[in-house]
């Protein structure tokens, strides 16, 4: 875990300064009106973040946290399933990505807002892999948590489409930042990549290609929901509501003003403009980011049932939808933003 001190690059600073000058001035006025600035840590599942994870950065740079009298620090984790992320969730030291499996295993946490309900990634493979059957005997990525981490879980889902199991391939653990380079260098033959990295991979090494789109393979899978320790939610519920409201507003800005948010995303991710713009187009087109609560009971139930089916949660310890997600808190946050909205075809 590390506090996010993402360094500012010269060109990015110039672009970003123009985008957020007015927002900074407005935020200063807003914070001056606050009785106190309440501190909170906002976790990000990947170091450095992917474009889909940049909502807290947008909220911070545009003064949206300050609008709600919040002094937010952004904390990066090397995988949402990493030991540090799990500890932060259980101990109540940061808002982090929470999955049903944690609750099913007895961790006293709950989801409070769906940042990105839909899976944004593709499974990208080497040129000689034409179908999922060709993954037998190949080296596949297990970055961001090793066995049980997201890349391992999704690699398993791809193998299942060909009647294969995790024992039919070799999974390689590494830091999340190494996943793109590992594929390009040939150290691994398959990896789950976000849109900006799909763009870069195909540019860097022609022949690399997408084998599976996960939103199509697992359309009901909940990708990323922020959550917190139950005790922390009970103790600081107004703070949670306001932090979520700030990020809901940020997501809406992301959909509505590409030119304002792309420089912020470039700075947070360290990715070039063309890759970030490609990702923004893909993510907004497929409604990956939420515009309201980000919750859907059917999606949550499917994710729980899928964890039980795959053996991640014991059947007799299966949590209910209500035990997994605090939809009322998310509803309160949406109300603070002025109520639900629809942007294009995006409604969640």
C-alpha positions as semicolon CSV with decimal commas, in nm:
position;residue;x (nm);y (nm);z (nm)
1;X;0,000;0,000;0,000
2;X;0,129;0,346;-0,073
3;X;-0,013;0,695;-0,045
4;X;-0,075;0,826;-0,394
5;X;0,185;1,087;-0,475
6;X;0,142;1,065;-0,852
7;X;0,399;1,299;-0,998
8;X;0,297;1,572;-1,238
9;X;0,443;1,567;-1,583
10;X;0,514;1,898;-1,755
11;X;0,273;1,875;-2,044
12;X;0,005;1,720;-1,830
13;X;0,033;1,999;-1,576
14;X;-0,029;2,264;-1,840
15;X;-0,336;2,087;-1,976
16;X;-0,471;2,006;-1,634
17;X;-0,418;2,356;-1,499
18;X;-0,642;2,496;-1,767
19;X;-0,908;2,234;-1,699
20;X;-0,929;2,273;-1,324
21;X;-0,845;2,639;-1,256
22;X;-1,210;2,734;-1,213
23;X;-1,282;2,416;-1,019
24;X;-0,993;2,490;-0,780
25;X;-1,125;2,838;-0,712
26;X;-1,476;2,705;-0,656
27;X;-1,348;2,428;-0,429
28;X;-1,152;2,681;-0,222
29;X;-1,471;2,877;-0,161
30;X;-1,659;2,557;-0,076
31;X;-1,397;2,437;0,172
32;X;-1,388;2,780;0,336
33;X;-1,759;2,735;0,416
34;X;-1,703;2,396;0,587
35;X;-1,703;2,373;0,963
36;X;-1,428;2,114;0,925
37;X;-1,263;1,912;0,650
38;X;-1,324;1,546;0,725
39;X;-1,041;1,311;0,629
40;X;-1,090;0,984;0,443
41;X;-0,873;0,738;0,250
42;X;-1,004;0,628;-0,089
43;X;-0,846;0,307;-0,214
44;X;-0,763;0,230;-0,577
45;X;-0,731;-0,135;-0,673
46;X;-0,428;-0,104;-0,902
47;X;-0,092;0,074;-0,886
48;X;-0,081;0,271;-1,108
49;X;-0,457;0,288;-1,169
50;X;-0,636;0,199;-1,488
51;X;-0,863;0,452;-1,653
52;X;-1,172;0,288;-1,502
53;X;-1,030;0,346;-1,151
54;X;-0,967;0,720;-1,194
55;X;-1,298;0,846;-1,056
56;X;-1,145;0,947;-0,718
57;X;-0,871;1,140;-0,901
58;X;-1,132;1,328;-1,103
59;X;-1,331;1,402;-0,788
60;X;-1,020;1,529;-0,612
61;X;-0,885;1,743;-0,896
62;X;-1,224;1,901;-0,969
63;X;-1,285;1,988;-0,605
64;X;-1,583;1,756;-0,564
65;X;-1,459;1,605;-0,238
66;X;-1,402;1,955;-0,102
67;X;-1,755;2,047;-0,205
68;X;-1,871;1,791;0,049
69;X;-1,619;1,905;0,313
70;X;-1,393;1,605;0,262
71;X;-1,014;1,596;0,259
72;X;-0,955;1,278;0,059
73;X;-0,627;1,091;0,025
74;X;-0,596;0,835;-0,255
75;X;-0,428;0,508;-0,163
76;X;-0,306;0,262;-0,426
77;X;-0,306;-0,116;-0,379
78;X;-0,138;-0,381;-0,590
79;X;-0,465;-0,558;-0,665
80;X;-0,809;-0,534;-0,508
81;X;-0,758;-0,882;-0,362
82;X;-0,412;-0,809;-0,224
83;X;-0,346;-0,864;0,149
84;X;-0,306;-0,489;0,203
85;X;-0,643;-0,414;0,040
86;X;-0,815;-0,687;0,241
87;X;-0,662;-0,554;0,562
88;X;-0,769;-0,197;0,483
89;X;-1,126;-0,318;0,430
90;X;-1,141;-0,524;0,748
91;X;-0,971;-0,260;0,966
92;X;-1,173;0,032;0,830
93;X;-0,875;0,239;0,718
94;X;-0,991;0,305;0,359
95;X;-1,281;0,273;0,121
96;X;-1,179;-0,016;-0,103
97;X;-1,319;-0,255;-0,360
98;X;-1,528;-0,518;-0,177
99;X;-1,645;-0,846;-0,328
100;X;-1,909;-1,092;-0,198
101;X;-1,640;-1,354;-0,136
102;X;-1,496;-1,145;0,149
103;X;-1,836;-1,124;0,319
104;X;-1,896;-1,493;0,262
105;X;-1,570;-1,566;0,439
106;X;-1,672;-1,369;0,745
107;X;-1,508;-1,030;0,688
108;X;-1,730;-0,763;0,844
109;X;-1,753;-0,536;0,542
110;X;-2,026;-0,422;0,304
111;X;-2,044;-0,263;-0,041
112;X;-2,170;0,097;-0,036
113;X;-2,151;0,206;-0,402
114;X;-2,096;0,047;-0,740
115;X;-1,816;0,245;-0,905
116;X;-1,818;0,035;-1,222
117;X;-2,085;-0,236;-1,242
118;X;-1,974;-0,385;-1,575
119;X;-1,646;-0,559;-1,652
120;X;-1,428;-0,333;-1,871
121;X;-1,155;-0,579;-1,971
122;X;-1,066;-0,816;-2,254
123;X;-0,855;-1,130;-2,233
124;X;-0,560;-1,060;-2,461
125;X;-0,345;-1,345;-2,590
126;X;-0,040;-1,426;-2,800
127;X;-0,071;-1,457;-3,177
128;X;-0,065;-1,838;-3,176
129;X;-0,365;-1,862;-2,943
130;X;-0,672;-1,877;-3,168
131;X;-0,927;-2,031;-2,928
132;X;-0,954;-2,095;-2,556
133;X;-0,849;-2,456;-2,618
134;X;-0,508;-2,325;-2,727
135;X;-0,447;-2,198;-2,373
136;X;-0,370;-2,552;-2,255
137;X;-0,011;-2,561;-2,132
138;X;0,029;-2,184;-2,172
139;X;0,159;-1,932;-1,919
140;X;-0,126;-1,713;-1,796
141;X;-0,124;-1,406;-1,578
142;X;-0,210;-1,412;-1,209
143;X;-0,109;-1,052;-1,135
144;X;-0,276;-0,857;-0,856
145;X;-0,314;-1,122;-0,589
146;X;-0,191;-1,452;-0,734
147;X;-0,424;-1,750;-0,689
148;X;-0,768;-1,611;-0,609
149;X;-0,687;-1,266;-0,750
150;X;-0,894;-1,113;-1,030
151;X;-0,662;-1,215;-1,316
152;X;-0,650;-1,573;-1,189
153;X;-1,029;-1,583;-1,147
154;X;-1,093;-1,445;-1,495
155;X;-0,830;-1,669;-1,651
156;X;-1,017;-1,959;-1,495
157;X;-1,342;-1,836;-1,652
158;X;-1,180;-1,830;-1,996
159;X;-1,040;-2,181;-1,949
160;X;-1,386;-2,306;-1,848
161;X;-1,527;-2,206;-2,189
162;X;-1,303;-2,475;-2,343
163;X;-1,363;-2,735;-2,074
164;X;-1,023;-2,668;-1,918
165;X;-0,928;-2,608;-1,554
166;X;-0,658;-2,403;-1,385
167;X;-0,446;-2,719;-1,373
168;X;-0,427;-2,713;-1,754
169;X;-0,226;-2,388;-1,758
170;X;0,059;-2,231;-1,565
171;X;-0,035;-1,915;-1,375
172;X;0,241;-1,658;-1,321
173;X;0,220;-1,409;-1,032
174;X;0,362;-1,058;-1,073
175;X;0,292;-0,696;-0,984
176;X;-0,007;-0,549;-1,167
177;X;0,215;-0,290;-1,334
178;X;0,400;-0,574;-1,512
179;X;0,102;-0,732;-1,687
180;X;0,128;-0,543;-2,016
181;X;0,506;-0,578;-2,045
182;X;0,483;-0,945;-1,954
183;X;0,253;-1,010;-2,248
184;X;0,451;-0,798;-2,494
185;X;0,781;-0,962;-2,394
186;X;0,638;-1,314;-2,422
187;X;0,676;-1,397;-2,054
188;X;0,304;-1,477;-2,045
189;X;0,063;-1,589;-2,316
190;X;-0,263;-1,450;-2,180
191;X;-0,372;-1,169;-1,952
192;X;-0,679;-0,968;-1,862
193;X;-0,623;-0,612;-1,987
194;X;-0,811;-0,286;-1,956
195;X;-0,901;-0,098;-2,278
196;X;-0,605;0,142;-2,268
197;X;-0,365;-0,152;-2,236
198;X;-0,542;-0,346;-2,512
199;X;-0,480;-0,044;-2,735
200;X;-0,112;-0,026;-2,636
201;X;-0,052;-0,402;-2,659
202;X;-0,178;-0,423;-3,016
203;X;0,035;-0,120;-3,111
204;X;0,348;-0,252;-2,940
205;X;0,331;-0,608;-3,074
206;X;0,114;-0,677;-3,378
207;X;-0,045;-1,019;-3,351
208;X;-0,154;-0,981;-2,992
209;X;-0,532;-0,987;-2,994
210;X;-0,845;-1,003;-2,778
211;X;-0,978;-1,355;-2,729
212;X;-1,266;-1,274;-2,495
213;X;-1,461;-0,963;-2,396
214;X;-1,555;-1,013;-2,033
215;X;-1,866;-0,795;-2,040
216;X;-2,000;-1,038;-2,300
217;X;-1,874;-1,353;-2,126
218;X;-1,998;-1,248;-1,781
219;X;-2,262;-0,976;-1,837
220;X;-2,401;-0,998;-1,483
221;X;-2,067;-0,992;-1,301
222;X;-2,022;-0,691;-1,070
223;X;-1,679;-0,551;-1,149
224;X;-1,598;-0,291;-0,885
225;X;-1,799;-0,175;-0,585
226;X;-1,655;0,041;-0,310
227;X;-1,709;-0,086;0,042
228;X;-1,602;-0,039;0,400
229;X;-1,593;-0,206;0,738
230;X;-1,939;-0,238;0,895
231;X;-1,827;-0,065;1,213
232;X;-1,686;0,227;1,015
233;X;-2,006;0,263;0,813
234;X;-2,208;0,274;1,135
235;X;-1,972;0,524;1,296
236;X;-1,924;0,761;1,000
237;X;-2,226;0,706;0,777
238;X;-2,266;1,078;0,680
239;X;-1,899;1,083;0,570
240;X;-1,954;0,770;0,359
241;X;-2,264;0,919;0,197
242;X;-2,082;1,240;0,109
243;X;-1,773;1,061;-0,025
244;X;-1,992;0,850;-0,251
245;X;-2,188;1,157;-0,363
246;X;-1,864;1,327;-0,467
247;X;-1,762;1,026;-0,675
248;X;-2,108;0,995;-0,833
249;X;-2,072;1,356;-0,946
250;X;-1,726;1,273;-1,080
251;X;-1,859;0,981;-1,286
252;X;-2,123;1,206;-1,439
253;X;-1,857;1,461;-1,535
254;X;-1,656;1,178;-1,692
255;X;-1,947;1,094;-1,922
256;X;-2,031;1,454;-2,006
257;X;-1,694;1,625;-2,048
258;X;-1,421;1,410;-2,202
259;X;-1,182;1,699;-2,260
260;X;-1,194;1,801;-1,895
261;X;-1,124;1,455;-1,754
262;X;-0,880;1,301;-2,003
263;X;-0,580;1,510;-1,879
264;X;-0,657;1,401;-1,520
265;X;-0,676;1,039;-1,630
266;X;-0,349;1,068;-1,823
267;X;-0,176;1,205;-1,516
268;X;-0,314;0,936;-1,284
269;X;-0,243;0,641;-1,514
270;X;0,072;0,759;-1,687
271;X;-0,079;0,646;-2,018
272;X;-0,063;0,847;-2,344
273;X;-0,356;1,056;-2,462
274;X;-0,458;0,830;-2,751
275;X;-0,476;0,525;-2,522
276;X;-0,675;0,710;-2,256
277;X;-0,917;0,849;-2,514
278;X;-0,962;0,500;-2,658
279;X;-1,042;0,370;-2,309
280;X;-1,280;0,659;-2,236
281;X;-1,470;0,581;-2,557
282;X;-1,496;0,210;-2,477
283;X;-1,595;0,260;-2,114
284;X;-1,860;0,524;-2,179
285;X;-2,000;0,336;-2,479
286;X;-2,055;0,024;-2,268
287;X;-2,179;0,210;-1,955
288;X;-1,898;0,066;-1,745
289;X;-1,897;0,357;-1,499
290;X;-2,211;0,404;-1,292
291;X;-2,413;0,726;-1,302
292;X;-2,627;0,651;-0,995
293;X;-2,595;0,385;-0,723
294;X;-2,425;0,132;-0,949
295;X;-2,627;-0,141;-0,779
296;X;-2,862;-0,396;-0,930
297;X;-2,995;-0,674;-0,707
298;X;-2,992;-0,923;-0,994
299;X;-2,624;-0,849;-1,064
300;X;-2,532;-0,877;-0,697
301;X;-2,719;-1,206;-0,659
302;X;-2,553;-1,350;-0,970
303;X;-2,208;-1,254;-0,838
304;X;-2,281;-1,423;-0,505
305;X;-2,413;-1,738;-0,673
306;X;-2,113;-1,748;-0,906
307;X;-1,874;-1,734;-0,610
308;X;-2,056;-2,027;-0,449
309;X;-2,059;-2,226;-0,773
310;X;-1,684;-2,176;-0,816
311;X;-1,611;-2,273;-0,456
312;X;-1,495;-1,930;-0,338
313;X;-1,779;-1,920;-0,082
314;X;-1,903;-2,226;0,109
315;X;-2,271;-2,291;0,032
316;X;-2,375;-2,280;0,399
317;X;-2,205;-1,940;0,437
318;X;-2,362;-1,780;0,130
319;X;-2,448;-1,415;0,209
320;X;-2,772;-1,248;0,106
321;X;-2,789;-0,948;-0,126
322;X;-2,869;-0,731;0,178
323;X;-2,560;-0,858;0,360
324;X;-2,339;-0,773;0,062
325;X;-2,458;-0,425;-0,037
326;X;-2,591;-0,125;0,156
327;X;-2,812;0,009;-0,121
328;X;-2,981;0,258;0,113
329;X;-2,650;0,437;0,168
330;X;-2,597;0,460;-0,207
331;X;-2,954;0,590;-0,248
332;X;-2,883;0,862;0,010
333;X;-2,574;0,966;-0,187
334;X;-2,768;0,983;-0,514
335;X;-3,029;1,200;-0,343
336;X;-2,753;1,440;-0,235
337;X;-2,649;1,483;-0,599
338;X;-3,002;1,590;-0,695
339;X;-3,146;1,248;-0,772
340;X;-3,102;0,977;-1,035
341;X;-3,000;1,062;-1,391
342;X;-2,976;0,886;-1,722
343;X;-2,681;0,964;-1,949
344;X;-2,725;0,821;-2,296
345;X;-2,825;0,460;-2,234
346;X;-2,652;0,445;-1,894
347;X;-2,888;0,418;-1,598
348;X;-2,720;0,221;-1,314
